Amino acid sequence: DQQVKQNSPSLSVQEGRISILNCDYTNSMFDYFLWYKKYPAEGPTFLISISSIKDKNEDGRFTVFLNKSAKHLSLHIVPSQPGDSAVYFCAASGGSQGNLIFGKGTKLSVKP
Amino acid sequence: DTAVSQTPKYLVTQMGNDKSIKCEQNLGHDTMYWYKQDSKKFLKIMFSYNNKELIINETVPNRFSPKSPDKAHLNLHINSLELGDSAVYFCASSEAYYGYTFGSGTRLTVV
């Protein structure tokens, strides 16, 4: 039973354009959401997060949007750079879940 | 100076063997975790320890036994390895549930 879903396994974007990665969740008790970035042969690294009391959080080129009514969040990367090519994991926590629940990841390829 | 370090990075072993993966964190975090990334790419929590005490033990076979000698270390011992245990195992630590730092992973291959 997937509580955090990333339905797009891969995304290809041209350098300089916007990358939009999507994530859906089913557990309404989740109150904290994170995005992690993972390069091959490395562990996931924290990228950006958002609390359920907000609907947007911005950090440089990265913005996360949260739509609680739709149980949906998205990560926008503008402008995309080749170094952004990685697997991006959406994660959520809250309620009885004391640990992070991860989605399956979306592999982003940014082409020069 | 690596914040969360796991050893070994790669582990190839035969079915039926017993193996251990070690994890150490120098961040002073109270909580450590083991996650498994299987062939379907899901990152699934296996265990969580807070200050050497087990607080999460998801449904994993009892062939998997975590050991935390102190709050900076969380080792994973696996008995009677099976083909299905092949995966990448990630150790992580956190001060709060949202501040995870991951190790670089241990790729276990059971042949």
Backbone of each chain as ProteinMPNN parsed JSONL, in Angstrom:
{"seq_chain_A": "DQQVKQNSPSLSVQEGRISILNCDYTNSMFDYFLWYKKYPAEGPTFLISISSIKDKNEDGRFTVFLNKSAKHLSLHIVPSQPGDSAVYFCAASGGSQGNLIFGKGTKLSVKP", "coords_chain_A": {"N_chain_A": [[0.846, -1.191, 0.0], [0.926, 1.908, -1.152], [1.699, 4.837, 0.317], [2.84, 7.136, -0.455], [3.177, 8.419, -3.583], [4.88, 8.479, -6.625], [4.224, 8.933, -9.729], [5.479, 9.2, -12.137], [8.093, 7.634, -13.535], [10.271, 8.655, -14.849], [11.711, 11.675, -16.221], [12.406, 13.957, -18.757], [14.15, 16.856, -19.574], [14.928, 19.938, -21.174], [17.942, 21.784, -20.823], [17.796, 24.788, -18.947], [15.071, 25.03, -19.058], [11.932, 24.545, -17.263], [11.654, 22.112, -14.711], [9.275, 19.881, -13.53], [8.335, 17.989, -10.932], [6.209, 15.541, -9.67], [4.14, 14.482, -6.909], [2.03, 12.402, -5.043], [-0.022, 11.779, -2.177], [-1.572, 9.628, 0.259], [-2.214, 9.548, 2.926], [-3.858, 11.452, 5.169], [-2.868, 12.34, 7.521], [-0.28, 13.03, 7.295], [2.1, 15.57, 7.828], [4.368, 16.801, 7.123], [6.596, 17.327, 4.512], [9.04, 16.26, 2.202], [11.69, 16.639, -0.179], [14.112, 14.627, -1.624], [17.273, 14.194, -3.158], [19.044, 12.059, -5.291], [22.079, 10.829, -6.357], [23.702, 8.417, -8.515], [25.11, 5.616, -6.818], [25.283, 6.943, -4.442], [23.967, 8.098, -1.241], [20.597, 9.282, -0.589], [20.134, 12.832, -0.561], [19.076, 15.595, 1.334], [16.882, 18.003, -0.007], [14.73, 19.981, -0.134], [11.998, 21.111, 1.905], [8.598, 21.108, 3.175], [6.14, 22.292, 5.355], [2.874, 21.3, 6.461], [1.403, 23.511, 7.056], [1.967, 25.394, 5.281], [1.8, 26.456, 1.809], [3.68, 26.761, -0.04], [7.184, 26.69, -0.598], [10.308, 28.08, -1.037], [13.59, 27.825, -2.347], [16.165, 29.125, -3.655], [16.687, 27.913, -6.854], [14.79, 26.011, -6.512], [11.476, 25.123, -5.81], [8.844, 24.114, -3.765], [5.536, 23.074, -3.921], [2.508, 22.727, -2.18], [-0.557, 21.129, -2.172], [-2.996, 20.641, -0.172], [-5.663, 19.827, -0.178], [-5.867, 18.337, -2.451], [-4.053, 16.458, -1.865], [-1.435, 16.566, -2.869], [1.837, 17.252, -3.988], [4.415, 19.215, -5.488], [7.571, 19.605, -7.088], [9.41, 22.218, -8.315], [11.903, 23.088, -10.575], [13.805, 25.667, -11.566], [16.04, 27.683, -13.388], [16.434, 24.553, -15.079], [19.351, 22.539, -14.758], [22.117, 20.67, -16.141], [23.474, 19.37, -14.043], [21.446, 18.842, -12.315], [20.433, 16.441, -12.937], [19.32, 13.485, -11.718], [17.922, 11.131, -9.357], [14.86, 11.872, -7.903], [13.341, 11.84, -4.821], [10.26, 11.873, -3.231], [9.063, 12.453, 0.039], [7.291, 11.792, 3.089], [5.943, 12.575, 6.323], [4.457, 12.151, 9.595], [1.597, 12.16, 11.845], [0.931, 8.912, 12.906], [3.154, 8.013, 11.798], [6.319, 7.885, 12.545], [8.542, 7.923, 11.076], [10.133, 8.599, 7.921], [8.235, 8.25, 4.974], [8.786, 7.093, 1.827], [8.43, 7.909, -1.663], [8.617, 6.277, -4.873], [10.435, 7.448, -6.466], [11.615, 9.681, -9.05], [13.315, 9.775, -12.014], [15.224, 12.304, -13.149], [16.346, 13.765, -16.094], [18.402, 16.149, -17.397], [18.992, 17.732, -20.28], [21.717, 19.049, -22.131]], "CA_chain_A": [[0.0, 0.0, 0.0], [1.805, 3.05, -1.286], [1.149, 6.066, 0.882], [3.457, 8.238, -1.199], [3.261, 7.927, -4.958], [5.457, 9.282, -7.697], [3.733, 8.133, -10.836], [6.349, 9.306, -13.308], [9.413, 7.082, -13.207], [11.351, 9.431, -15.449], [11.354, 12.966, -16.816], [13.527, 14.521, -19.506], [13.923, 18.296, -19.738], [16.038, 20.672, -21.777], [18.618, 22.745, -19.945], [17.225, 26.131, -18.939], [13.613, 24.969, -18.927], [11.437, 24.177, -15.942], [11.367, 20.709, -14.4], [8.198, 19.747, -12.547], [8.211, 16.614, -10.437], [4.967, 15.44, -8.93], [4.041, 13.499, -5.84], [0.716, 12.318, -4.41], [-0.008, 10.986, -0.954], [-2.912, 9.178, 0.626], [-2.433, 9.656, 4.357], [-4.165, 12.838, 5.515], [-2.174, 12.697, 8.755], [1.055, 13.551, 6.976], [2.155, 17.015, 8.033], [5.671, 17.328, 6.717], [6.93, 16.724, 3.224], [10.413, 16.565, 1.837], [12.254, 16.116, -1.412], [15.493, 14.198, -1.559], [17.916, 14.017, -4.452], [19.985, 10.954, -5.183], [22.954, 10.495, -7.471], [24.097, 7.0, -8.496], [26.111, 5.152, -5.847], [25.308, 7.81, -3.25], [22.721, 8.107, -0.516], [19.742, 10.465, -0.838], [20.474, 14.037, 0.185], [17.934, 16.48, 1.526], [16.829, 19.112, -0.955], [13.821, 21.036, 0.31], [10.861, 20.552, 2.626], [7.473, 21.995, 3.395], [5.213, 21.908, 6.399], [1.495, 21.332, 5.97], [0.78, 24.821, 7.311], [2.323, 26.274, 4.16], [1.499, 25.875, 0.504], [4.816, 26.99, -0.938], [8.477, 26.97, 0.009], [11.246, 28.351, -2.124], [14.996, 27.864, -1.978], [16.939, 29.289, -4.894], [16.012, 27.433, -8.061], [13.858, 24.953, -6.14], [10.25, 25.525, -5.128], [7.91, 23.024, -3.534], [4.154, 23.5, -3.758], [1.683, 21.724, -1.512], [-2.008, 21.273, -2.293], [-3.474, 19.669, 0.827], [-6.981, 19.291, -0.535], [-5.643, 17.329, -3.493], [-2.994, 15.561, -1.366], [-0.485, 16.598, -3.973], [2.895, 18.246, -3.942], [5.268, 19.214, -6.669], [8.874, 20.273, -6.994], [9.75, 22.938, -9.529], [13.311, 23.474, -10.677], [13.903, 26.667, -12.629], [16.086, 26.877, -14.605], [17.056, 23.237, -14.905], [20.749, 22.455, -15.178], [22.53, 19.262, -16.295], [23.839, 18.831, -12.735], [20.236, 18.449, -11.591], [20.091, 15.078, -13.35], [19.399, 12.618, -10.539], [16.614, 10.595, -8.963], [14.257, 12.706, -6.869], [12.379, 11.124, -3.985], [9.324, 12.591, -2.388], [8.909, 11.749, 1.31], [6.304, 12.41, 3.967], [5.954, 12.111, 7.695], [3.43, 12.763, 10.429], [0.629, 11.251, 12.435], [1.557, 7.783, 13.58], [4.387, 7.676, 11.097], [7.447, 8.604, 13.103], [9.646, 7.863, 10.144], [9.814, 9.105, 6.592], [7.718, 7.33, 3.977], [9.295, 7.564, 0.554], [7.907, 7.484, -2.943], [9.476, 5.387, -5.652], [11.459, 8.255, -7.13], [11.513, 10.063, -10.454], [14.64, 10.049, -12.559], [15.246, 13.517, -13.97], [17.491, 13.951, -16.999], [18.426, 17.492, -17.961], [19.858, 17.637, -21.449], [22.338, 20.334, -22.49]], "C_chain_A": [[0.886, 1.246, 0.0], [1.131, 4.29, -0.721], [1.706, 7.295, 0.184], [3.737, 7.731, -2.603], [3.926, 8.952, -5.869], [5.197, 8.496, -8.972], [4.591, 8.224, -12.099], [7.719, 8.755, -12.956], [10.558, 7.895, -13.778], [10.805, 10.7, -16.076], [12.589, 13.498, -17.521], [13.211, 15.965, -19.853], [15.159, 18.922, -20.391], [16.63, 21.654, -20.758], [17.983, 24.133, -20.079], [15.714, 26.163, -18.792], [13.224, 24.569, -17.51], [11.258, 22.659, -15.844], [10.287, 20.695, -13.333], [8.06, 18.278, -12.187], [7.013, 16.548, -9.498], [4.957, 14.297, -7.928], [2.631, 13.551, -5.255], [0.821, 11.477, -3.145], [-1.434, 10.661, -0.549], [-3.237, 9.414, 2.093], [-2.648, 11.12, 4.751], [-3.484, 13.284, 6.82], [-0.752, 13.203, 8.495], [1.06, 15.067, 7.158], [3.504, 17.621, 7.661], [6.126, 16.566, 5.495], [8.319, 17.186, 2.798], [10.71, 16.047, 0.445], [13.727, 15.808, -1.16], [15.986, 13.967, -2.978], [18.958, 12.922, -4.296], [20.754, 10.773, -6.482], [23.307, 9.014, -7.386], [25.21, 6.734, -7.488], [26.269, 6.1, -4.652], [23.984, 7.679, -2.509], [21.892, 9.329, -0.87], [20.213, 11.642, 0.001], [19.271, 14.966, 0.214], [18.014, 17.671, 0.583], [15.984, 20.268, -0.418], [12.644, 20.384, 1.011], [9.749, 21.585, 2.742], [6.593, 21.422, 4.49], [3.791, 22.047, 5.875], [0.789, 22.66, 6.249], [1.096, 25.817, 6.19], [1.862, 25.64, 2.861], [2.645, 26.09, -0.495], [6.072, 27.226, -0.113], [9.502, 27.049, -1.1], [12.67, 28.397, -1.593], [15.816, 27.919, -3.266], [16.138, 28.842, -6.099], [14.906, 26.421, -7.76], [12.667, 25.521, -5.369], [9.376, 24.291, -4.958], [6.539, 23.633, -3.269], [3.37, 22.366, -3.117], [0.205, 22.083, -1.683], [-2.631, 20.214, -1.392], [-4.795, 19.054, 0.424], [-6.842, 18.192, -1.581], [-4.638, 16.275, -3.052], [-1.909, 15.423, -2.444], [0.601, 17.627, -3.677], [3.755, 18.131, -5.187], [6.545, 19.985, -6.376], [9.16, 20.915, -8.344], [11.223, 23.33, -9.479], [13.422, 24.42, -11.87], [15.141, 27.539, -12.409], [16.78, 25.555, -14.333], [18.479, 23.263, -15.452], [21.144, 20.976, -15.307], [22.91, 18.606, -14.971], [22.648, 18.452, -11.881], [19.816, 17.025, -11.94], [20.372, 14.121, -12.196], [18.031, 11.974, -10.361], [16.099, 11.443, -7.809], [13.183, 11.899, -6.133], [11.533, 12.121, -3.211], [9.176, 11.78, -1.095], [7.938, 12.511, 2.194], [6.389, 11.806, 5.353], [4.818, 12.773, 8.468], [2.465, 11.737, 10.965], [1.342, 10.15, 13.177], [2.882, 7.386, 12.934], [5.525, 8.508, 11.677], [8.628, 8.623, 12.182], [9.188, 8.399, 8.791], [9.316, 7.966, 5.706], [8.097, 7.9, 2.615], [8.458, 7.085, -0.617], [8.965, 6.678, -3.677], [10.589, 6.137, -6.392], [11.126, 8.546, -8.572], [12.911, 10.414, -10.933], [14.558, 11.23, -13.509], [16.515, 13.551, -14.811], [17.382, 15.333, -17.605], [19.453, 17.498, -19.076], [20.413, 19.001, -21.841], [21.8, 20.85, -23.832]], "O_chain_A": [[1.507, 1.591, 1.006], [0.104, 4.734, -1.234], [1.107, 8.369, 0.229], [4.445, 6.742, -2.791], [3.573, 10.131, -5.873], [5.876, 7.508, -9.252], [4.441, 7.419, -13.018], [8.436, 9.354, -12.154], [11.679, 7.846, -13.27], [9.625, 10.8, -16.415], [13.685, 13.494, -16.961], [12.133, 16.266, -20.366], [16.286, 18.476, -20.176], [15.918, 22.26, -19.957], [17.676, 24.586, -21.182], [15.138, 27.194, -18.445], [14.08, 24.292, -16.67], [10.775, 22.015, -16.774], [10.379, 21.42, -12.342], [7.717, 17.441, -13.022], [6.839, 17.409, -8.636], [5.66, 13.297, -8.076], [2.104, 14.634, -5.002], [1.652, 10.573, -3.055], [-2.38, 11.332, -0.96], [-4.408, 9.473, 2.467], [-1.724, 11.929, 4.673], [-3.522, 14.462, 7.175], [-0.107, 13.743, 9.394], [0.149, 15.761, 6.705], [3.74, 18.812, 7.863], [6.058, 15.338, 5.439], [8.711, 18.334, 3.006], [10.054, 15.127, -0.044], [14.469, 16.599, -0.578], [15.225, 13.597, -3.872], [19.667, 12.865, -3.292], [20.174, 10.591, -7.553], [23.224, 8.417, -6.313], [26.132, 7.535, -7.334], [27.274, 6.054, -3.943], [22.995, 7.209, -3.072], [22.422, 10.308, -1.395], [20.642, 11.468, 1.142], [18.545, 15.096, -0.772], [19.075, 18.267, 0.399], [16.469, 21.39, -0.27], [12.325, 19.226, 0.742], [9.934, 22.767, 2.45], [6.338, 20.219, 4.539], [3.536, 22.822, 4.953], [-0.302, 22.903, 5.734], [0.567, 26.927, 6.157], [1.569, 24.446, 2.808], [2.575, 25.653, -1.643], [6.033, 27.876, 0.932], [9.555, 26.196, -1.986], [12.925, 28.942, -0.519], [16.115, 26.893, -3.877], [15.036, 29.335, -6.338], [14.169, 26.021, -8.661], [12.823, 26.285, -4.417], [9.19, 23.518, -5.897], [6.401, 24.58, -2.495], [3.543, 21.197, -3.464], [-0.217, 23.197, -1.375], [-2.78, 19.054, -1.778], [-5.023, 17.869, 0.665], [-7.612, 17.231, -1.59], [-4.391, 15.308, -3.774], [-1.535, 14.325, -2.854], [0.326, 18.721, -3.185], [3.807, 17.09, -5.842], [6.583, 20.884, -5.537], [9.153, 20.249, -9.38], [11.715, 23.836, -8.47], [13.172, 24.042, -13.014], [15.287, 28.096, -11.321], [17.625, 25.465, -13.442], [18.772, 23.911, -16.457], [20.556, 20.123, -14.641], [22.692, 17.407, -14.793], [22.806, 17.813, -10.84], [18.928, 16.467, -11.294], [21.513, 13.97, -11.757], [17.101, 12.242, -11.122], [16.825, 11.699, -6.848], [12.257, 11.358, -6.737], [12.038, 13.077, -2.622], [9.164, 10.55, -1.137], [7.781, 13.725, 2.062], [6.846, 10.677, 5.532], [4.286, 13.806, 8.062], [2.512, 10.569, 10.58], [2.243, 10.404, 13.976], [3.621, 6.547, 13.448], [5.68, 9.683, 11.347], [9.629, 9.278, 12.474], [7.998, 8.618, 8.563], [9.886, 6.875, 5.686], [7.769, 9.042, 2.293], [7.858, 6.01, -0.579], [10.058, 6.434, -3.165], [11.549, 5.538, -6.876], [10.445, 7.766, -9.238], [13.6, 11.241, -10.335], [13.9, 11.162, -14.547], [17.62, 13.386, -14.294], [16.387, 15.657, -18.253], [20.643, 17.291, -18.839], [19.68, 19.989, -21.882], [22.208, 21.916, -24.292]]}, "seq_chain_B": "DTAVSQTPKYLVTQMGNDKSIKCEQNLGHDTMYWYKQDSKKFLKIMFSYNNKELIINETVPNRFSPKSPDKAHLNLHINSLELGDSAVYFCASSEAYYGYTFGSGTRLTVV", "coords_chain_B": {"N_chain_B": [[35.144, 14.626, 6.111], [33.053, 12.088, 6.659], [29.578, 12.203, 7.302], [27.578, 10.223, 7.788], [28.548, 7.047, 7.683], [28.863, 3.987, 5.967], [29.79, 0.595, 5.938], [30.416, -2.565, 4.388], [30.744, -0.984, 1.111], [30.047, -2.456, -1.073], [28.821, -5.764, -1.243], [29.113, -9.05, -1.865], [27.806, -12.211, -1.65], [27.216, -15.65, -0.768], [24.184, -17.563, -0.855], [22.685, -18.424, 2.238], [24.744, -17.636, 3.842], [25.948, -15.627, 6.653], [25.959, -12.181, 7.266], [27.221, -8.885, 8.029], [26.443, -5.396, 8.138], [27.889, -2.307, 8.683], [27.288, 0.797, 10.377], [27.955, 4.161, 11.027], [27.589, 7.297, 12.626], [28.568, 10.7, 12.838], [27.279, 12.919, 13.682], [26.048, 13.428, 16.0], [23.409, 12.779, 16.272], [20.313, 11.523, 17.645], [18.739, 9.512, 16.655], [18.725, 6.664, 14.567], [18.522, 4.844, 11.468], [17.625, 2.044, 9.396], [17.168, 1.603, 6.003], [15.763, -0.046, 3.166], [16.367, -0.395, -0.224], [14.774, -1.824, -2.748], [14.54, -3.892, -5.755], [12.471, -2.688, -7.048], [12.839, -0.125, -6.503], [11.761, 1.183, -4.317], [12.214, 2.952, -1.286], [12.314, 1.626, 1.741], [11.482, 1.7, 5.167], [13.189, -0.154, 7.611], [14.212, -0.509, 10.243], [14.323, 1.487, 13.22], [16.204, 3.256, 15.53], [16.351, 4.882, 18.625], [18.523, 6.556, 20.551], [19.888, 4.132, 21.206], [17.744, 2.47, 21.594], [15.282, 0.346, 20.284], [12.777, 1.591, 18.219], [11.185, 1.452, 15.975], [10.173, -1.281, 14.148], [9.749, -2.589, 11.36], [7.871, -4.829, 9.251], [9.957, -7.134, 8.795], [11.897, -10.018, 7.957], [12.891, -12.142, 10.709], [15.466, -12.826, 10.411], [16.918, -10.642, 10.055], [18.726, -8.572, 12.099], [19.095, -5.748, 13.964], [21.713, -3.947, 15.616], [22.67, -1.824, 18.171], [25.285, -0.552, 19.554], [25.977, 1.874, 20.664], [24.789, 5.283, 20.581], [25.841, 6.318, 18.295], [26.25, 4.341, 16.494], [24.814, 1.914, 14.375], [24.344, -1.227, 13.536], [23.702, -3.76, 11.093], [22.76, -7.011, 11.066], [22.56, -9.924, 9.16], [21.18, -13.03, 8.918], [21.471, -16.28, 7.387], [21.324, -15.683, 4.523], [19.251, -14.848, 1.731], [18.285, -15.061, -1.762], [16.433, -13.049, -2.293], [17.15, -11.055, -0.593], [18.877, -9.422, -1.797], [19.713, -6.153, -2.448], [19.884, -2.55, -2.063], [21.085, -1.219, 0.852], [20.431, 1.341, 3.062], [21.736, 3.363, 5.561], [20.699, 5.793, 7.934], [20.571, 8.885, 9.767], [19.053, 11.042, 12.206], [18.091, 14.109, 13.815], [15.616, 15.065, 14.269], [12.462, 13.89, 12.947], [12.435, 14.887, 10.422], [14.921, 15.585, 9.531], [16.814, 13.924, 7.994], [19.934, 12.342, 7.422], [21.637, 10.546, 5.075], [23.61, 7.576, 4.624], [25.932, 6.361, 2.113], [25.089, 3.994, 1.149], [24.875, 0.381, 0.934], [25.476, -2.032, -1.334], [24.076, -5.039, -1.57], [24.546, -8.215, -2.809], [23.245, -11.303, -3.307], [24.201, -14.486, -4.143]], "CA_chain_B": [[34.743, 13.749, 7.208], [31.723, 11.633, 6.296], [28.641, 12.332, 8.407], [27.041, 8.889, 8.011], [29.372, 6.145, 6.871], [28.477, 2.584, 5.979], [30.749, -0.347, 5.352], [31.118, -2.22, 3.16], [29.941, -0.349, 0.075], [29.548, -3.564, -1.888], [28.919, -7.039, -0.557], [28.629, -10.176, -2.656], [27.914, -13.365, -0.782], [26.397, -16.784, -1.191], [22.984, -17.896, -0.08], [22.906, -19.168, 3.466], [25.767, -17.007, 4.692], [25.578, -14.56, 7.589], [26.788, -11.01, 7.012], [26.891, -7.657, 8.771], [26.734, -4.083, 7.559], [28.111, -1.382, 9.802], [26.939, 2.194, 10.143], [28.393, 5.08, 12.073], [27.306, 8.702, 12.334], [29.319, 11.616, 13.707], [26.48, 14.136, 13.733], [25.448, 13.584, 17.326], [21.969, 12.529, 16.215], [19.809, 10.524, 18.58], [17.983, 8.454, 15.98], [19.338, 6.052, 13.384], [17.572, 4.041, 10.712], [18.004, 1.245, 8.24], [16.217, 1.558, 4.907], [16.097, -0.978, 2.096], [15.878, -0.038, -1.558], [14.753, -3.082, -3.486], [14.622, -3.784, -7.221], [11.404, -1.793, -7.489], [13.346, 1.222, -6.183], [11.187, 1.774, -3.112], [13.015, 3.09, -0.073], [11.403, 1.218, 2.809], [12.059, 1.655, 6.504], [13.286, -1.471, 8.237], [14.368, -0.331, 11.684], [14.689, 2.793, 13.723], [16.689, 3.235, 16.909], [16.529, 6.174, 19.261], [19.388, 6.413, 21.721], [20.158, 2.694, 21.378], [16.52, 1.727, 21.85], [14.502, 0.081, 19.082], [11.464, 2.236, 18.264], [10.415, 0.986, 14.827], [10.611, -2.552, 13.598], [8.755, -2.911, 10.351], [7.741, -6.26, 8.977], [11.087, -7.727, 8.098], [12.177, -11.349, 8.532], [13.712, -12.061, 11.91], [16.867, -13.064, 10.053], [17.555, -9.331, 10.124], [18.78, -8.111, 13.48], [19.893, -4.548, 14.173], [22.418, -3.863, 16.896], [23.14, -0.46, 18.399], [26.129, -0.544, 20.759], [25.874, 3.22, 21.223], [23.877, 6.03, 19.709], [26.531, 6.693, 17.051], [26.414, 3.16, 15.648], [23.691, 0.995, 14.188], [24.785, -2.262, 12.613], [22.645, -4.659, 10.62], [23.246, -8.373, 10.867], [21.597, -10.725, 8.4], [21.462, -14.467, 8.961], [20.914, -17.168, 6.351], [20.968, -14.795, 3.417], [18.464, -15.399, 0.63], [18.396, -14.284, -2.995], [15.556, -11.882, -2.203], [17.747, -10.017, 0.258], [19.697, -8.552, -2.648], [19.144, -4.797, -2.462], [20.793, -1.557, -1.506], [20.687, -0.902, 2.218], [20.879, 2.673, 3.456], [21.668, 3.798, 6.941], [20.442, 7.228, 8.044], [20.412, 9.371, 11.133], [18.329, 12.308, 12.267], [17.839, 14.712, 15.119], [14.159, 15.025, 14.276], [12.07, 12.978, 11.865], [12.522, 15.5, 9.111], [16.285, 15.969, 9.171], [17.575, 12.706, 7.76], [21.176, 12.299, 6.649], [21.824, 9.164, 4.651], [24.889, 7.062, 4.169], [26.003, 6.186, 0.661], [24.457, 2.732, 0.778], [25.609, -0.889, 0.775], [24.807, -2.871, -2.335], [24.211, -6.448, -1.217], [24.167, -9.167, -3.859], [23.282, -12.683, -2.83], [24.274, -15.358, -5.33]], "C_chain_B": [[33.284, 13.355, 7.018], [30.789, 11.654, 7.499], [28.035, 10.978, 8.793], [27.815, 7.948, 7.096], [28.931, 4.706, 7.071], [29.6, 1.772, 5.385], [30.176, -1.753, 5.423], [30.205, -1.506, 2.172], [29.315, -1.398, -0.844], [29.774, -4.854, -1.11], [28.293, -8.107, -1.438], [28.855, -11.433, -1.828], [26.98, -14.472, -1.256], [25.178, -16.946, -0.291], [23.363, -18.697, 1.15], [23.944, -18.563, 4.386], [25.149, -15.991, 5.648], [26.518, -13.386, 7.343], [26.313, -9.833, 7.848], [27.243, -6.424, 7.965], [26.846, -3.115, 8.729], [27.749, 0.04, 9.404], [27.363, 3.023, 11.343], [28.045, 6.502, 11.669], [28.039, 9.589, 13.351], [28.6, 12.951, 13.853], [25.888, 14.391, 15.116], [23.943, 13.366, 17.344], [21.559, 11.429, 17.182], [19.181, 9.319, 17.89], [18.71, 7.974, 14.742], [18.362, 5.063, 12.764], [18.314, 3.106, 9.768], [16.84, 1.263, 7.251], [16.714, 0.55, 3.876], [15.517, -0.444, 0.793], [15.947, -1.289, -2.418], [14.76, -2.828, -4.996], [13.543, -2.883, -7.792], [11.688, -0.347, -7.104], [12.684, 1.877, -4.992], [12.225, 1.831, -2.009], [12.089, 2.773, 1.097], [12.119, 1.156, 4.144], [12.081, 0.222, 7.001], [13.28, -1.322, 9.752], [14.684, 1.112, 11.996], [15.098, 2.637, 15.18], [16.808, 4.665, 17.397], [17.336, 5.971, 20.53], [19.567, 4.959, 22.151], [18.907, 1.869, 21.625], [15.714, 1.573, 20.564], [13.13, 0.735, 19.199], [10.604, 1.865, 17.06], [11.023, -0.321, 14.348], [9.542, -2.982, 12.607], [8.768, -4.414, 10.08], [8.916, -6.725, 8.129], [11.331, -9.087, 8.722], [13.08, -11.239, 9.757], [15.141, -12.519, 11.666], [17.65, -11.75, 10.091], [17.551, -8.855, 11.573], [19.671, -6.875, 13.584], [20.555, -4.587, 15.542], [22.961, -2.451, 17.046], [23.971, -0.425, 19.673], [26.17, 0.814, 21.455], [25.109, 4.063, 20.215], [24.537, 6.488, 18.414], [26.642, 5.53, 16.076], [25.117, 2.361, 15.589], [24.1, 0.003, 13.12], [23.604, -3.15, 12.257], [23.254, -6.018, 10.353], [22.16, -9.178, 10.173], [22.042, -12.181, 8.426], [20.858, -15.178, 7.755], [20.426, -16.389, 5.135], [20.246, -15.541, 2.3], [18.617, -14.489, -0.601], [17.6, -12.983, -2.914], [16.08, -10.769, -1.308], [18.617, -9.065, -0.547], [19.009, -7.204, -2.804], [20.246, -3.827, -2.074], [20.248, -1.163, -0.144], [21.298, 0.439, 2.604], [20.698, 2.852, 4.958], [21.397, 5.297, 6.938], [20.392, 7.598, 9.517], [19.653, 10.682, 11.091], [18.248, 12.802, 13.695], [16.336, 14.773, 15.343], [13.734, 14.231, 13.054], [12.24, 13.598, 10.494], [13.944, 15.831, 8.68], [17.177, 14.774, 8.935], [18.862, 12.989, 6.996], [21.458, 10.84, 6.352], [23.284, 8.844, 4.419], [24.824, 6.799, 2.677], [25.477, 4.831, 0.209], [25.417, 1.557, 0.721], [24.832, -1.734, -0.208], [25.101, -4.331, -2.006], [23.712, -7.303, -2.375], [24.336, -10.572, -3.315], [23.222, -13.604, -4.046], [24.092, -16.831, -4.938]], "O_chain_B": [[32.384, 14.177, 7.191], [31.146, 11.188, 8.581], [27.983, 10.627, 9.972], [27.735, 8.055, 5.872], [28.664, 4.266, 8.19], [30.275, 2.201, 4.449], [29.522, -2.106, 6.404], [28.996, -1.439, 2.395], [28.193, -1.234, -1.324], [30.776, -5.014, -0.414], [27.095, -8.074, -1.721], [29.966, -11.687, -1.361], [26.068, -14.238, -2.049], [25.161, -16.521, 0.864], [24.255, -19.544, 1.105], [24.027, -18.918, 5.561], [24.008, -15.56, 5.485], [27.73, -13.569, 7.225], [25.173, -9.788, 8.309], [28.214, -6.411, 7.21], [26.015, -3.105, 9.637], [27.886, 0.433, 8.246], [27.161, 2.647, 12.497], [28.188, 6.873, 10.504], [28.117, 9.277, 14.539], [29.223, 13.981, 14.112], [25.301, 15.443, 15.366], [23.273, 13.722, 18.313], [22.339, 10.529, 17.497], [19.099, 8.236, 18.469], [19.242, 8.768, 13.967], [17.491, 4.516, 13.442], [19.463, 3.343, 9.396], [15.694, 0.981, 7.602], [17.915, 0.323, 3.732], [14.34, -0.091, 0.714], [17.028, -1.757, -2.774], [14.958, -1.701, -5.45], [13.685, -2.369, -8.902], [10.875, 0.543, -7.352], [13.004, 3.022, -4.672], [13.007, 0.9, -1.815], [11.188, 3.55, 1.41], [13.225, 0.625, 4.244], [11.115, -0.522, 6.835], [12.462, -1.921, 10.45], [15.226, 1.853, 11.177], [14.42, 1.969, 15.961], [17.297, 5.544, 16.687], [16.894, 5.302, 21.464], [19.412, 4.62, 23.324], [19.01, 0.663, 21.848], [15.488, 2.545, 19.843], [12.397, 0.476, 20.153], [9.38, 1.965, 17.142], [12.235, -0.436, 14.171], [8.568, -3.646, 12.962], [9.585, -5.155, 10.626], [8.861, -6.706, 6.9], [11.01, -9.298, 9.891], [13.93, -10.352, 9.833], [15.941, -12.595, 12.599], [18.88, -11.746, 10.15], [16.495, -8.75, 12.196], [20.87, -6.952, 13.32], [20.035, -5.173, 16.492], [23.635, -1.941, 16.151], [23.419, -0.282, 20.764], [26.368, 0.901, 22.667], [24.815, 3.599, 19.114], [23.856, 6.997, 17.523], [27.086, 5.717, 14.943], [24.429, 2.161, 16.59], [24.192, 0.347, 11.942], [22.642, -3.273, 13.015], [24.15, -6.161, 9.52], [20.989, -9.121, 10.55], [23.15, -12.513, 8.004], [19.864, -14.73, 7.184], [19.249, -16.442, 4.777], [20.568, -16.682, 1.968], [19.015, -13.329, -0.499], [18.041, -11.945, -3.406], [15.519, -9.674, -1.271], [19.044, -8.026, -0.043], [17.86, -7.128, -3.241], [21.379, -4.219, -1.795], [19.074, -0.813, -0.014], [22.506, 0.65, 2.492], [19.655, 2.534, 5.529], [21.829, 5.998, 6.023], [20.198, 6.751, 10.388], [19.614, 11.353, 10.06], [18.324, 12.029, 14.65], [15.846, 14.563, 16.453], [14.569, 13.926, 12.203], [12.192, 12.886, 9.491], [14.15, 16.314, 7.567], [18.198, 14.621, 9.606], [18.878, 13.772, 6.047], [21.513, 10.004, 7.254], [24.086, 9.71, 4.069], [23.783, 6.991, 2.049], [25.425, 4.554, -0.989], [26.615, 1.721, 0.489], [23.686, -2.107, 0.039], [26.232, -4.796, -2.148], [22.593, -7.129, -2.856], [25.429, -10.975, -2.916], [22.31, -13.512, -4.868], [24.124, -17.707, -5.802]]}, "name": "protein", "num_of_chains": 2, "seq": "DQQVKQNSPSLSVQEGRISILNCDYTNSMFDYFLWYKKYPAEGPTFLISISSIKDKNEDGRFTVFLNKSAKHLSLHIVPSQPGDSAVYFCAASGGSQGNLIFGKGTKLSVKPDTAVSQTPKYLVTQMGNDKSIKCEQNLGHDTMYWYKQDSKKFLKIMFSYNNKELIINETVPNRFSPKSPDKAHLNLHINSLELGDSAVYFCASSEAYYGYTFGSGTRLTVV"}
